[in-house]
Amino acid sequence: MVIIGFIVGMIITTLTPVFADSDFETDEDKYITLCSSKSLSQSQQNICKKFNTYLKQKSKEVREDISETKQDISETSDDINAIKDKIEKNEQEIITLEIDIKQLEQDIKDLESTISQKKELLGDRLYAMQSLSNSNDYLYFIMGAQDFTTAYRRAKGIKELTEADQEEIDELSTQYNTLQIQQNTLQSKKKKLEQKQEENKTLQKKYESLLAKQKTSLKNSQQESSELSDAQKEIDKNLTRLFEESLKEQSSTNVGQITKPSNGQSSTSSSEIGIKIANKALTRQGCRYWWGAPGGGYGDGQGLDNSNAQYFDCSGLVAWAHRQSGIMIGRTTAAGYSQSGKSVSYSNLQPGDVITFSYGGGVAHIGIYIGNQQFVHASGSGSGTRGQYANQCVKVSSIAPGGYWYNYMYNCRRLY
């Protein structure tokens, strides 16, 4: 019968749809709505269990993204600060350039006025000279030059000019050269000013773009994380409710003791030890679930070796039944027992073997196999249960293929 049940279970498992993360990723809203429903079939519960695992993994990845984004913000803050410093430095240079340009423009204006006056005086002097000589040659010769340098050279060659006239011409030449330098400097500073202003515009855009990108990325990740967390909590709550309802629906009728096989086996055979363990656990049917109870319950400190223990959690019942049967195992968690003893396949289970269960977040429950595709376990809803619920107690449940507990089975072990 066990083999037939195993084959049936394999067929049911094969017929159950397999969902990949890509299926959930393309239609998350659909599965969030489904898994938040008040009524779910067993098949839908299995899908939602997988979807909840997917959400937890994605939530973890999003939290990692947030952490990386914050790290990126921290790393690029130096770049942003460098950009800000460069902008401020440029702004100071722009202010200095604007002051220099304003001063140069005033100096050029003053110098142009001085040069204009000197040119006018020199023109009057040349006009007086040509009047005395009754000739326009001087004036045409100098004023006909195409540029000031040529005019200056021609004027220096006129011997009739007095020493004072020559000094005036030299000073005019010096002032004209100064004017050229100032005008060139002015153009250079104006060009530099335009470059700095353009550079600041580019830096400002880069600064604002970096800052906006970081804030948007962080905001989006935080929003996604919050939405995933809300959806995950809702689905967790719904699955927990369905789980608790399934506990209420399970039969609380006590199962009788398991009889020894009549095949001439030695009284010390492993099967007989297993039957003894299973029968010890069955004697505790109806004893209430107490999370963290060491077997005997709350406070006596000797629970595992107390033959009249009254309160159990799932792993406490396993430890107590083994120790009461002479198998002195230590007290650990369901996850700890899932790695203890030796592995047993579902098809080779025999009374006394333990079965562990996982709901997607690691091994969280354990019970003792009693044969006929059933197991005895201390069944409760978790850390909030302290013996206050009569229906959360040591009971017998089915582990037949396709059933509730079969779908959450993690592994099977033999601890003796």
C-alpha positions as CSV (number, residue, x, y, z in Angstrom):
1,M,0.0,0.0,0.0
2,V,2.8,2.4,0.8
3,I,4.4,1.8,-2.6
4,I,1.1,2.3,-4.4
5,G,0.5,5.5,-2.4
6,F,4.0,6.7,-3.3
7,I,3.3,6.1,-7.0
8,V,0.0,7.9,-6.8
9,G,1.8,10.8,-5.1
10,M,4.3,11.0,-7.8
11,I,1.6,11.0,-10.5
12,I,-0.2,13.9,-8.6
13,T,3.0,15.8,-8.2
14,T,3.7,15.3,-11.9
15,L,0.3,16.7,-12.9
16,T,0.7,19.7,-10.6
17,P,1.7,22.8,-12.7
18,V,5.3,23.9,-12.2
19,F,5.8,27.6,-11.9
20,A,9.0,29.4,-12.7
21,D,9.9,32.9,-11.4
22,S,9.4,34.2,-15.0
23,D,5.7,33.1,-14.8
24,F,5.2,35.1,-11.6
25,E,7.3,38.1,-12.8
26,T,5.2,38.7,-15.9
27,D,1.9,38.7,-13.9
28,E,2.6,39.6,-10.3
29,D,-0.7,41.6,-9.8
30,K,-2.7,38.5,-10.9
31,Y,-1.0,36.3,-8.3
32,I,-1.2,38.9,-5.5
33,T,-4.9,39.1,-6.1
34,L,-5.3,35.3,-6.2
35,C,-3.2,34.6,-3.1
36,S,-5.1,37.3,-1.1
37,S,-8.4,35.5,-1.8
38,K,-10.3,34.2,1.2
39,S,-10.9,30.8,-0.4
40,L,-8.2,28.8,-2.1
41,S,-8.1,25.3,-3.4
42,Q,-5.2,23.0,-2.4
43,S,-3.7,23.5,-5.8
44,Q,-4.0,27.3,-5.5
45,Q,-2.5,27.1,-2.0
46,N,0.5,25.3,-3.5
47,I,0.8,28.0,-6.2
48,C,0.6,30.8,-3.6
49,K,3.2,29.1,-1.5
50,K,5.6,29.1,-4.4
51,F,4.6,32.7,-5.2
52,N,5.2,33.8,-1.6
53,T,8.7,32.3,-1.8
54,Y,9.3,34.2,-5.1
55,L,8.1,37.4,-3.4
56,K,10.4,36.9,-0.4
57,Q,13.4,36.3,-2.8
58,K,12.5,39.4,-4.9
59,S,12.0,41.5,-1.7
60,K,15.5,40.4,-0.6
61,E,16.9,41.4,-4.0
62,V,15.2,44.8,-3.9
63,R,16.6,45.4,-0.4
64,E,20.0,44.6,-1.8
65,D,19.3,47.0,-4.7
66,I,18.4,49.7,-2.1
67,S,21.6,49.1,-0.2
68,E,23.6,49.2,-3.4
69,T,21.9,52.5,-4.5
70,K,22.6,54.0,-1.1
71,Q,26.2,52.9,-1.6
72,D,26.3,54.5,-5.0
73,I,24.9,57.7,-3.6
74,S,27.6,57.7,-1.0
75,E,30.3,57.0,-3.6
76,T,29.1,59.6,-6.1
77,S,28.6,62.2,-3.4
78,D,32.3,63.0,-3.7
79,D,31.7,63.7,-7.4
80,I,28.7,65.9,-6.7
81,N,30.7,67.8,-4.0
82,A,33.6,68.2,-6.5
83,I,31.1,69.5,-9.1
84,K,29.7,72.0,-6.5
85,D,33.2,73.1,-5.6
86,K,34.0,73.6,-9.3
87,I,30.8,75.6,-9.8
88,E,31.6,77.8,-6.8
89,K,35.2,78.4,-8.0
90,N,33.9,79.3,-11.5
91,E,31.4,81.7,-10.0
92,Q,34.2,83.5,-8.1
93,E,36.3,83.6,-11.3
94,I,33.3,85.0,-13.2
95,I,32.8,87.7,-10.6
96,T,36.5,88.6,-10.9
97,L,36.4,88.6,-14.7
98,E,33.3,90.8,-14.7
99,I,35.1,93.3,-12.4
100,D,38.2,93.2,-14.6
101,I,36.2,93.7,-17.7
102,K,34.3,96.6,-16.3
103,Q,37.6,98.3,-15.2
104,L,39.2,97.6,-18.6
105,E,36.3,99.1,-20.4
106,Q,36.6,102.2,-18.3
107,D,40.4,102.4,-18.8
108,I,40.0,101.9,-22.6
109,K,37.3,104.7,-22.7
110,D,39.6,107.0,-20.8
111,L,42.6,106.2,-23.0
112,E,40.6,106.6,-26.2
113,S,39.6,110.1,-24.9
114,T,43.2,111.0,-24.1
115,I,44.5,109.7,-27.5
116,S,41.7,111.6,-29.3
117,Q,42.8,114.8,-27.5
118,K,46.5,114.3,-28.4
119,K,45.6,113.5,-32.0
120,E,43.7,116.7,-32.1
121,L,46.6,118.7,-30.7
122,L,49.0,117.0,-33.1
123,G,46.7,117.8,-36.0
124,D,46.6,121.5,-34.9
125,R,50.4,121.6,-34.7
126,L,50.8,120.1,-38.2
127,Y,48.2,122.5,-39.6
128,A,50.1,125.4,-38.1
129,M,53.3,124.1,-39.7
130,Q,51.8,123.8,-43.2
131,S,50.4,127.3,-42.8
132,L,53.9,128.7,-42.2
133,S,55.3,126.7,-45.1
134,N,52.3,127.3,-47.3
135,S,52.2,123.6,-48.0
136,N,49.8,120.7,-47.2
137,D,52.6,118.1,-47.6
138,Y,53.0,117.4,-43.8
139,L,49.4,116.9,-43.1
140,Y,48.7,114.7,-46.1
141,F,51.9,112.7,-45.5
142,I,51.1,111.8,-41.9
143,M,47.3,111.7,-41.9
144,G,47.3,109.6,-45.2
145,A,48.9,106.7,-43.4
146,Q,46.7,103.5,-43.2
147,D,47.5,102.8,-39.6
148,F,48.9,104.4,-36.5
149,T,52.3,102.6,-36.7
150,T,52.9,104.0,-40.2
151,A,51.7,107.5,-39.2
152,Y,54.1,107.4,-36.2
153,R,57.0,106.4,-38.3
154,R,56.3,109.2,-40.8
155,A,55.9,111.8,-38.0
156,K,59.2,110.7,-36.4
157,G,60.9,111.4,-39.8
158,I,59.8,115.1,-40.0
159,K,62.8,117.1,-38.8
160,E,60.8,120.3,-38.6
161,L,58.9,119.0,-35.5
162,T,60.2,120.3,-32.2
163,E,61.5,118.1,-29.5
164,A,58.3,118.7,-27.6
165,D,56.3,117.6,-30.6
166,Q,58.4,114.4,-30.8
167,E,57.8,113.6,-27.1
168,E,54.1,114.1,-27.6
169,I,54.2,111.7,-30.6
170,D,56.1,109.1,-28.5
171,E,53.6,109.4,-25.7
172,L,50.8,109.1,-28.1
173,S,52.4,105.9,-29.6
174,T,52.8,104.4,-26.1
175,Q,49.2,105.1,-25.2
176,Y,48.1,103.7,-28.5
177,N,50.0,100.4,-27.8
178,T,48.6,100.3,-24.3
179,L,45.1,100.7,-25.9
180,Q,45.7,97.7,-28.2
181,I,46.9,95.6,-25.3
182,Q,43.9,96.5,-23.2
183,Q,41.5,95.8,-26.0
184,N,43.1,92.4,-26.6
185,T,43.0,91.7,-22.9
186,L,39.3,92.7,-22.8
187,Q,38.4,90.4,-25.7
188,S,40.3,87.5,-24.0
189,K,38.6,88.0,-20.7
190,K,35.2,88.2,-22.3
191,K,35.9,85.0,-24.1
192,K,37.0,83.4,-20.9
193,L,33.9,84.7,-19.1
194,E,31.7,83.1,-21.8
195,Q,33.6,79.8,-21.4
196,K,33.2,79.8,-17.6
197,Q,29.5,80.6,-17.8
198,E,29.0,77.8,-20.3
199,E,31.0,75.4,-18.2
200,N,28.9,76.3,-15.2
201,K,25.7,75.6,-17.1
202,T,27.1,72.1,-18.1
203,L,28.2,71.4,-14.6
204,Q,24.9,72.5,-13.1
205,K,23.0,70.2,-15.5
206,K,25.3,67.3,-14.7
207,Y,24.9,67.9,-10.9
208,E,21.1,68.1,-11.1
209,S,21.0,65.0,-13.4
210,L,23.1,62.9,-11.0
211,L,21.1,64.0,-8.0
212,A,17.7,63.4,-9.6
213,K,18.8,60.0,-10.9
214,Q,19.9,58.9,-7.5
215,K,16.8,60.1,-5.8
216,T,14.5,58.6,-8.4
217,S,16.3,55.2,-8.2
218,L,16.2,55.1,-4.4
219,K,12.5,56.3,-4.3
220,N,11.5,53.6,-6.9
221,S,13.3,50.8,-5.0
222,Q,11.9,51.9,-1.7
223,Q,8.4,52.0,-3.1
224,E,8.8,48.6,-4.7
225,S,10.2,47.2,-1.5
226,S,7.2,48.6,0.5
227,E,4.7,47.1,-2.0
228,L,6.4,43.7,-2.0
229,S,6.4,43.7,1.8
230,D,2.7,44.6,2.0
231,A,1.8,41.9,-0.5
232,Q,4.0,39.4,1.2
233,K,2.5,40.1,4.6
234,E,-1.0,39.8,3.2
235,I,-0.3,36.5,1.6
236,D,1.5,35.2,4.7
237,K,-1.5,36.2,6.7
238,N,-3.9,34.5,4.3
239,L,-1.8,31.3,4.1
240,T,-1.6,31.2,7.9
241,R,-5.4,31.6,8.2
242,L,-5.9,28.7,5.8
243,F,-3.4,26.6,7.7
244,E,-5.1,27.2,11.0
245,E,-8.5,26.4,9.4
246,S,-7.0,23.1,8.1
247,L,-5.9,22.3,11.6
248,K,-9.5,22.7,12.9
249,E,-10.8,20.5,10.2
250,Q,-8.4,17.7,10.9
251,S,-9.8,14.8,13.0
252,S,-9.0,14.9,16.7
253,T,-10.1,11.3,17.2
254,N,-7.3,9.4,19.0
255,V,-5.5,6.7,17.1
256,G,-4.9,3.4,19.0
257,Q,-1.5,1.9,19.7
258,I,0.5,0.2,16.9
259,T,0.8,-3.6,17.2
260,K,4.1,-5.3,16.8
261,P,4.7,-7.2,13.6
262,S,4.2,-11.0,13.9
263,N,7.0,-12.1,11.7
264,G,9.4,-13.5,14.3
265,Q,11.6,-10.4,14.4
266,S,13.9,-10.0,17.4
267,S,12.6,-7.8,20.2
268,T,15.6,-5.5,19.6
269,S,14.9,-5.0,15.9
270,S,14.8,-1.4,14.6
271,S,11.2,-1.8,13.6
272,E,10.2,-2.6,17.2
273,I,12.1,0.4,18.5
274,G,10.4,2.6,16.0
275,I,7.0,1.2,17.0
276,K,7.8,2.0,20.6
277,I,8.7,5.6,19.7
278,A,5.5,6.0,17.7
279,N,3.3,4.5,20.5
280,K,4.9,6.8,23.1
281,A,4.0,9.8,21.0
282,L,0.4,8.4,20.5
283,T,-0.1,8.4,24.3
284,R,0.2,12.2,24.2
285,Q,-2.8,12.7,21.9
286,G,-4.9,15.7,23.0
287,C,-2.0,17.2,25.0
288,R,-1.9,20.9,24.2
289,Y,0.6,22.7,22.0
290,W,3.0,25.0,23.9
291,W,5.6,26.7,21.9
292,G,9.1,26.1,23.3
293,A,7.9,23.5,25.8
294,P,10.8,21.1,26.6
295,G,8.5,18.1,26.6
296,G,7.1,18.3,30.1
297,G,6.1,21.9,29.7
298,Y,6.8,25.2,31.2
299,G,9.3,25.5,34.1
300,D,9.9,22.0,35.5
301,G,13.2,21.7,33.5
302,Q,12.8,17.9,33.4
303,G,10.2,17.7,30.6
304,L,12.1,15.3,28.3
305,D,12.4,12.7,31.1
306,N,8.9,13.2,32.6
307,S,6.8,10.3,31.6
308,N,3.6,12.3,32.3
309,A,4.5,15.3,30.2
310,Q,1.5,17.4,29.3
311,Y,2.7,20.2,27.0
312,F,4.7,20.0,23.8
313,D,5.8,21.8,20.7
314,C,6.6,19.7,17.6
315,S,10.3,19.1,18.2
316,G,9.7,18.6,22.0
317,L,7.3,15.7,21.2
318,V,9.9,14.1,19.0
319,A,12.6,14.4,21.7
320,W,10.3,13.2,24.5
321,A,9.0,10.1,22.6
322,H,12.6,9.0,21.7
323,R,13.9,9.5,25.2
324,Q,10.9,7.7,26.8
325,S,11.8,4.8,24.4
326,G,15.4,4.7,25.5
327,I,16.8,6.7,22.6
328,M,18.6,9.5,24.4
329,I,18.7,12.1,21.7
330,G,19.2,15.8,22.5
331,R,16.6,18.5,22.3
332,T,16.9,20.6,19.1
333,T,14.7,22.3,16.5
334,A,12.8,20.7,13.6
335,A,15.5,22.1,11.3
336,G,18.2,20.5,13.5
337,Y,16.5,17.1,13.3
338,S,16.1,17.4,9.5
339,Q,19.9,17.1,9.4
340,S,20.3,14.4,12.1
341,G,20.3,10.6,12.0
342,K,20.0,9.0,8.6
343,S,17.9,9.7,5.5
344,V,14.9,7.6,4.8
345,S,12.8,7.8,1.5
346,Y,9.1,8.3,1.7
347,S,8.5,4.8,0.3
348,N,10.7,3.2,3.0
349,L,9.1,5.0,6.0
350,Q,8.4,2.9,9.0
351,P,6.8,3.8,12.4
352,G,9.1,5.9,14.5
353,D,10.8,7.7,11.7
354,V,10.4,11.5,11.7
355,I,9.1,13.7,8.9
356,T,10.0,17.4,8.6
357,F,8.1,20.1,6.8
358,S,8.9,23.5,5.2
359,Y,6.5,26.2,4.1
360,G,9.1,28.0,2.0
361,G,11.2,29.8,4.6
362,G,13.2,26.8,6.0
363,V,12.2,23.7,8.0
364,A,9.5,24.7,10.5
365,H,7.7,21.5,11.6
366,I,8.3,17.9,12.5
367,G,6.2,14.8,13.4
368,I,6.6,11.0,13.9
369,Y,5.4,8.5,11.3
370,I,3.0,5.9,12.7
371,G,2.3,3.9,9.5
372,N,-0.7,3.8,7.1
373,Q,0.4,7.2,5.6
374,Q,-0.2,8.9,8.9
375,F,1.9,10.7,11.5
376,V,1.5,12.1,15.0
377,H,2.7,15.6,15.7
378,A,2.3,18.5,18.1
379,S,0.4,20.9,15.9
380,G,0.2,24.6,16.7
381,S,0.3,28.0,15.0
382,G,3.6,29.2,16.4
383,S,5.2,31.3,19.2
384,G,1.9,32.9,20.3
385,T,0.5,29.5,21.3
386,R,1.0,28.7,25.0
387,G,-1.5,25.9,25.7
388,Q,-4.6,28.1,25.4
389,Y,-6.1,26.4,22.4
390,A,-7.7,22.9,22.8
391,N,-7.7,22.2,19.0
392,Q,-3.9,23.0,18.8
393,C,-2.5,19.8,20.3
394,V,-0.9,16.5,19.7
395,K,-2.9,14.8,17.0
396,V,-2.7,12.4,14.1
397,S,-2.8,13.7,10.5
398,S,-2.6,12.2,7.0
399,I,0.5,12.4,4.9
400,A,-1.0,10.6,1.9
401,P,0.2,11.9,-1.5
402,G,-1.6,14.9,-2.7
403,G,-2.8,15.9,0.8
404,Y,-2.0,19.1,2.7
405,W,0.9,17.8,4.7
406,Y,2.4,15.8,1.8
407,N,2.8,18.9,-0.2
408,Y,4.9,20.6,2.5
409,M,7.1,17.6,3.3
410,Y,10.8,18.4,3.4
411,N,12.5,15.1,4.2
412,C,12.3,11.9,6.3
413,R,14.9,10.8,8.9
414,R,15.6,8.0,11.3
415,L,17.0,9.2,14.6
416,Y,17.8,5.9,16.2
